[in-house]
Amino acid sequence: MDSQTAQQTVTGDKNRKLDVKGTFLTILSASAFGLIAIFAKWAYAAKVDLLNLLSLRFLIAAVVMWLVVLVFRRNPRLAPKQLLILVVLGAVGYGLMSMSFFNAVKLIPASLAAILLYTYPVIVTVLSAKIEKEAITKFKIISLVISSVGLVMVVGVALQGVNLLGLFYGALAAVVYSAYIIIGNRLLKGIDPIIMTTYVMTSSAVMYNAVGWATGTVTFDISSDGWLAILGVAIVSTVIGLLTFFQAMKLLGPSKVSIISTIEPVVTSVAAFTFFGEMLTWIQIAGGLMILGAIILIQRDK
């Protein structure tokens, strides 16, 4: 084996290891985000108001992230332009996406709202090709189709009583989330994921708490069960979810991460079955296996 071939082999092995690491981080991120519905149900059962939940979620997440920055001695200084974009990314991007999705759930069936939100892998793949010049390979297309069909099988689609405003909010959530991912990926090329997550959480915390305190919604008079649920949302489904998500995007790129992230509803369905005894049908199981198949297939994309 000559030196050039040996070097190519070493490079190929390194890239495969990075792909595996990126895939693992994406699955971990999707699992953390997938559990948010479970923590939210526990919070609602403990009589925690939605705005109060979101305010405390981002406040706790921001405090934890700043502690991480201090412990690991990361430099939080950014150029004014980068800082401004991050503030907008957190306050507007996260805020608008969350508001749109929760409004969609109020007006249309939750399953349809979820399907609309998870059109974002298609949007991200197209935008990545246009903006980031990512190649739309056959493996991405096939994986995207398989994961989308699997998603419909897992979540199901209820079309009765469809509200047009609800459809608009659901589509808006997908578009905003797609823009959030694309912008985040561009920023990641020069920013530590820990610093990026910290500023996104801080700006989200400022926005939600400003509204929460202004409306008298924020309260700390919450039961122990409610606090456990809030901590789950803040630490597992926010801090861990976002840190692993941004790190995965550095390794895989936005389109791959978006496709692999369709495993999130599978995690939610399995968790709902485990903790609340909600039905898990054979169609849902088959859909979950299709999504796993799509994740395996996307590994062949180079």
N, C-alpha and C positions, 0 to 999 in steps of 0.2 A: 504493500500500500504506500503510495507516494505521499509527500507532505501535504499537497493540496487536497487529496482525497481524505486524509486523516483530519485536516482542518474542517472540511465540510461535514464530516461525521460528528465531530465535536460540536460544531455549530448547530447541527440538526438535533442532537441530543439535548442541547441547552434550550433550544426553542420548544421542543416537546415538553420539557420540564416546566417551562414558563407557561405553556398552554394548559398543562394539568393544574398548576397552581392557580392560574386565572380562573379555570373552570370551577375548582374547589371553592375559591373565594366568592364567585358568582352564586353558586348553589347555597353557600352559607348566608350570603346577603339576601337571596330570595327567601330562604327559610326564615330569617329574622323578620323580613317584611311580611311574610305569609302568616306569622303568628300575631300580627297587630290586630287582626279581627278577633282573635281569641281574647287577647288582653282587653280590647275595647268592650267585648261582651261582659267580661268580669267587672270592668269599670262602670258600665251602665247598670249592672245588677247592684252595684254598691252606691247607686244614685249620684254618680259623678256626671256633671254636665259636660257636653261636648267641648264647648269653648274653654271651660276650666281644664279639661283633660289636655287639650292641645297647648294651652298656655303653660301648664306645669310640665308637660312632655318636653317642650323645647327649652324651658328654663333649666330643668335638670340636665338635659343633654348638653346644653351649653356649658354649664358648670363642670360637668364631667370632662368635657373636651378640653377646657382650659386647664384643668388639673393634669390631663394627659400631656398637654403642651409643656407645662412646667416640669413634670416628672422626667420627661424624655428630653428636656432642654431644646425644644424646637424653636427656631426663630420665627416669630409671628409677623415680622415686618414684611409688608408687601408694597408694591408700587401703587400710587393712588388709583390708577385706572383699574388694576386688578382687584383692589379692595372694593371699588364701586361696583364692579361686575358681580363680585361675590355677594355683596349686600343685596343687589337686585335679584340674584339667583336664589337667595334664601327667602327674602321677604316677599318678593313678587312671585317667583317661580313656585316655590313650595306652597306659599299661601294660596295662590290662584288655583293650583292643581288640586289641593285639598278641598277648597271651597267648592270647586266645580264638581268633583267626584261625589262629595257628600250631598250636594244639591241634586245630582243625578239620581242618587240612591233614593232620595225622598220622592222623586217624581216618576221614576220608572223602576221596573223590577231590578233587584240587585244583580241578578245574573246578567241581564242585558247591559247594565252599567259596567260590570266587570269585563264583558266582551268588548265594549267600546274602548275602555281604558287600555286593554291589551291589544289594540290595533297599533300601539306605539312601536312594537318591534318592526313593523312594516314601514312606518314613517321614519324611524331612525335609520333603517337600512337604506332607504331612498335618499334621505338627507346626507348620510355619511358618504354615499357615492357622489353626490353633487358637491358637498362642501369639503369633506375630508379626502375626497378622491379614493375612497375605499372601493375595491373591486367587488361587484355583485357576482359572486361565483355560483356555480351550479349547486354546490353543497349548501350555501347560504339560502338559496331559493328553495331547494327541496326541504331543508330543515325548517324554514319559515312556514312552508305549507303544512308540513306534518305537525309542527307544534301548534299552529293555529287551529287545525282540525281537532287535535287532542284537547286544546283549551275549550272549544265548544262542547266537547263530550264531557269534560270535567265539570264545567260551570253550568252548561245547559243554557238555553235561550227561551225566555218567556216573552212572547210578543203581545199578549193581551193587554189592552188599555195603555197603549204606548202614547206617551206625552211628548210632543215635539220639542218643548223646552228642555225636557229631561234628556232627550237625544242630543240636543245642542250642548248641554253641560257635560255629558259623557264624552262627546267628541272633543270638546274644548280641553278636558282633563288630559286626554291622550296627546293632543297637540302641544300643550304646555309642558307635559312631562318629557316629550320627545325633544323639545327645544332645550329643556333643562339638561338632558343627557348630552346633547351635542355641544352646548356651551361648556358644560363641565369637562368634557373630554378635551376641548381646546385649551382650557385653563390648566388641566392636569399636566400638560407638557412642561410646565415650568413651576408648578406649585406642589408642595408636599400634600398628600391626601389628608394627613392629620390637620394641617393648617386650613385646608379648604373646607373640611367638615366642620371645623371649629367656627369659622366665620359664617358658614351657611346656617348652622344651628343658632349662633348668636343673633343674627339678623332675623331669623324666624321667631326666636324667643322675644325679641324687642317688639316685633309687629303684633304677635298674638297677645302678649301681655299688655301692650298699650290699649288694644281693643278690649281685652278682658277686664282690666282694672277700670277703664273708662265706663264700662257698662255694669260694673259691680258684679261681674260673673265669677271672678277668681276668689276662691276660698281655700283655706288650709284645713278647714273643719271636715275632714274626710275619715271614714272608717279605715281600719288596718287593711281590710280586703281591698278597699279602693286604692290605698297607697301602694300596695303590692302590684296591682294592675297598672297603675301609673308608672311605677318603676320598670315594669316589664316593657311597656310601650317606649319609655325614654331610653333605657339602656340597651335592651335587646333589639327592639324594632326601629330604633333611631341611631344610636351611637354605633353599635355593631353592624347594623344593616348598611349605613352609609359609608363607614370606613372601609368595609370589605368591598362595597360596590365601586367606590372610586379607585381603590387599588386594583380591582379586577379590570376596570376600563383601561388602566395604564398598560396592563399585560395583554389584553385581548382586543381592545377597540370597542366602540359603542354598539355596532351591529351584532357582533357575537354575544356580547353581554346581554343585550336585549332579548335575543332568541333564547338563550339559556335561562333567563329570568322568568320565562313562561312557566317554569316549575313552581312559581309562587302559589298559584291557586291550588295546585296539587297538595302542597304543604298545608294550606288552609283547610282543604277538604278532609285530609287525614287527621289533622288536629281537632277539627270539629267533631269528627267521628269518635276520636279517642276521648275527648273531654266532655262533650255534650251528647254523645250518642246519636248524632245526626246520621241519617242514612248515607251509606257509601255503596252505590250501585256498581254492577259489573261494567256498565257503560263508562262510568267515571274512572274505574280502575283501568279499563282499556285505554281511555284517553290519557291517563297518567303515564302509562307505558309508552304511548306514542310520543309524548313530550320527552320522556327519558331517551327514547330512540333518536329523537331529533338532536338532543344534547350530545349523544354519542357520535352521531353523523357529523355534526359541526366540527368535531375534533379533527376530521380529515381535511378541513379547509385550511389551506396554508397561505 
